[in-house]
Amino acid sequence: MKRKPIYVELPIQSDINTLWEITQNPNLHEQWDLRFSSITYLPRESEEQPQEFSYKTKIGFGFCIEGWGKSIGKVHTKDRTSVSSLQFGTDQNLSIIKEGGGYWEYKPQENATLFLKI
């Protein structure tokens, strides 16, 4: 059974650069996203390639989920909108999320950033 994607549209009282840093920097991302206890970027040959990463999620009692992922981000398109996409997954049976992902848009507004998760 395939689930419908969750759509979120939320104005956030932050400038676009700060919001981008908090959501795209792996050290900051793992502080607020409970799906990831740690995120480690893997080396890549060029900025044009997707950023691959490994992650761990501590689930308690000494158990940990380990998985893979990749993200792509583009800052400041013509209308100053920034976008990123994320895909991640694991083969471990303990995980309730086998594969996940999403597409995020950041649209600057007068006193906020409109954040969209599609």
N, C-alpha and C positions, 0 to 999 in steps of 0.2 A: 504494500500500500504506500503510495507516494503522497507525502504531505504537501499541502499548499505552502508556498513561501510566505514568510512574515514580511509585511511592508510597514516601515516606520518612517514618519516624516515629523521632524522635531526641530524647532528653532532652539539653538543653544547659545546662551549669552557668552560668546567667546569669539575672538577673531579667528579667521580661517587657518592662519599659520599655527597658532597654539593648539587648536583642535586637531589639525593634521598631525602635529608632533606627538600629542598624547595618544592618538589612535594608531599611528604608524610606527612609532619607535617601539621595538620589542620589549625593552626594559620597562617602559611605561605601560604598554598594552597589558602585560601580564599582571600588573597591579590592579586592574579593574575588570578584566575579562576572566571570569571563573572557569572558563573552559581550558585555560592554560596556566599551569604553575610556573613553567619556564619556557621561553622561546629562544632558540639559538639559530641565528642566520648561518647558512652554509655559504662557502665561497662561490662566487660566480665570475665568469670571464668578462662580462660587460654589463653596463647599466641597462641595456636593451633587453636582457634576459629577465624572465620572472625571478623574483627572489625566493629561492627555496629555503626551507627551514625545517628543523625538527622541534618537537615540543614534548613536554611532559605535563601530565595532570595528576596531582596527588589526590587519591580518592579516599584516603584514610586507612587505618590499620596496617600501614606499611605498604599498601598497594599503590601502584603508579601505572597510568596509561601512557604509552609512548606512541608518537605518530609522526606524520610527515605533513608538509604543507607547501604552498607556494602563493606568493602574492605579487600583484602588479599594481603600481600606482602611477598616476600622472598628475602633476601639479600644474594648476593654472592654465586651463584651456583658454580659448579666445574670450569667453565670457567670464573668466576668472573662476570657473567651476573646477574643482579638483575631484578626481575619481580614483577609486581603488577597488580591486577585487581580491578575494581570498578564497582558497580552496584548501581543505585539510581533511585528514582521515587517519584511520588506524586499522590494523588487522586484529587487534586484541579483542577477544570475546567479552572482556569485562566492561568495555566501553559502551555506554548507551548511545553515543554518537559514532556511527561507523564512518560517515563522511558528511562533511558540512561545507558551507561556503556562503558567500554573499557578495553583493555589489554595493558599494557605498558612494554617495555623492555628497560633496560639500559645496554649498552655494552661498557666497557672501551676501549678506544683507546689510542694511544700514547700521544696526547695533547688535548684530548676531550673525551666526552662521546657520543656515538651514541644512540640517543633516538628514539625508534620506538613506535608508537601508532597504534594498530591494532584493 
